[in-house]
Amino acid sequence: MQGREDRRPLFERLMTESYRQAFNMALRLCGSSTEAEDLVQETYVRAYRFFYRYDETLPFVSWLYRIMVNIHIDDVRRRQRLRTVSLDQSTGTGGSWEVGDKNALADSALMETTLEEPLQLGLKSMNPEFRTAVVLADVEGMSYEEIAEIMDTSVGTVRSRIHRGRRQLKEYLERLYPGQYEVTA
């Protein structure tokens, strides 16, 4: 097993070669260039920390995507837990306010160059596991087996998530634009 410093040039080369793909994937997952940059940075930090586990006979990008997806899903879950802020004590009304993501709208113009706006909005509305599976399959063109490896789940679960995600996306687009979209899911 090579030491961390012995493998550093390899990691730097792989990082340089994969950066554009990693950023594009992060942008599709997050919907914001600022969040995508943060996700890519955290992904590479974690990838470097665990690079000794990387098997050079396997594609680096698939290994990197798996790390990225796990970080993203953990972050989405953490945000969902923090999203509702109770204002009972300060207002006395007993209600709560939903706190929106201020970065998601700021960079939406950049996302429009990657995917059509209604489609991107539909992706943002989806469950993170479904969105990730759909993006990996339909945007990145990965096989179910590759997606299962990245998402650390079975091929059957991937098929289910893609099917359910496509159905959610279809329903979203049909509600938003009745009769304008022919979507097969």
N, C-alpha and C positions, 0 to 999 in steps of 0.2 A: 504494500500500500504506500503510495507516494504521500509525502507530507504536504501540508497546506501550501507552503511556499513553493514547493516543487511544481505544484499544479496551478499556481497563480497565472503564469503566461497562458495556459490552456483556458482557464476561466475567462481571462480578459479577452482572448480571441473569440471565444464562444459568445461572450456578452456583446461584443462589438457586432458580430454577425447576426445576432438575434434581436438587437435592440428595436429595430423598426417593427418587426412582427410582434414583439412583446408590447410595445406602446400601442399599436393598433388594436391588439386584443384588449388591453386595459381600457382603451378609449371606448370600445364597444360595451365592455362590462359596466363601466362607470358612468358614461354619458357626459363627462366633463374632463377637459384636458388637464386641469389642475389635479383632480382626483386621480386621473390616469398616471400622471407623472409620479404622484405619491405612491401609487400601487406598484408601478414599475420599480421605483427605488427600493421599496420594502421587499419586493420579490427578489431583486438582485442581492440585497443584503442577506436575506435568508438563504438564497441559493449559494452564496459564497460560504456562509456559515456551515452549510451542510453539503458542500461540494464533495467532500470525501465519500459521500454516499452515492454520488452520481456514477452510473455505469456507462463508460465511454462507448460501449457497443450499441447503446440505445440513443435515439434522437434527443439532443439537448433541449430543443424547443418543447417537446412533449413533457419532459421532466419539469421545465420551467413553467409551462402552462399549469401543470398540476399544483405547483407551489402558489402561483398567482390566483388560481381559482379558490384554493383553500383560504388564502389571505382575504380575498374579496368577500367570500361567503361569511367568514367570521366577522369582517367589518360591517357588512350589511346587517347581520344579526345583532351586533352590538348597537348599531344606530337605531334599529327598530325598537330595542329595549329602551333607548334614551329619548326616542322621538316625542312621546307624549309627556308634557310637563304639566304637573298639577299646579293650579294657581289658587287652590282653596284658601290658603292662609292669607294671601295678599289681596284677593278680591272679595272673598266671602261669598262668592256666587255658587261655589260647588262645581264649577265647570272646569274644563281643561282646554288648552290651546294646542294645536298641532304646530310644531316647529318645523318649517320646511328646510330643505337643503339649499343654502344660498349659492353654492358653487355650481349646482346642476344647471341652473338657468343661465349663469354668466357665460358659460362656454358652449351653449347649445348650437351656436352658429357654426362652430367647427365640426360638430357632429353631423350637421346637415350635409357636409361635403362627403362624409363616409357613407351614410345611409339616408334614404329619403326620410324627411321629418316625421310623417305619420308612423312609419315603421319604427323609427327610433323611439318615439313616444310610447308606442305599444310595447317595445322591448323593456323600457324603463318601468312600465306598469306591472311587469311579470314577476312572479316568484323568482328569486335569484338562482335557484337550482335549475329551473326551467329555462330561464334566460341564458344561462351559461351553456346548457346543453344545446339549445337552438343556435346560439352564436357559433359554437364550435362545429356543429354539423353543417349549418346552412351558409355561414359566412366564411368560416375557415376551411370548410370542405373536409373535415376529419371523418374517419370511419367511426362506427359505433364502438369498436374495440379500442381505438385510440382515446375516445372520449371517456370510456369506462375506466381506462388506466389513469387519465388525468383527474377524473372526478372521484377516483377510488371507490368505484361501485361496480355493480354487475352490468352486463350488456342489456339485460332485460329492464333494469331500472333506467338506463340511458334511453332505451326505446320509449318507455313510458313517459319520461320527462320531456323528450322531444315531441311526442304526440300531444301531450297535455299542453306544452308550451306553445306549439303551433296552433292548437285549438284556442287557447287564451288570446293569442295574437290575432287570430281570425275574428274572434268575437269582439275584440277591442276595435279593430278596423271597421267591422260592420256597424258597430254602434256609432263610431265617430263619423263614418262616411257611408250611410246606408245606400246600397246598390252601386257603389263606385268601385269596390274591390272584389275581384275574383280570387279568393284565396283557397287553395286546396290544402287541407290538413289531415 
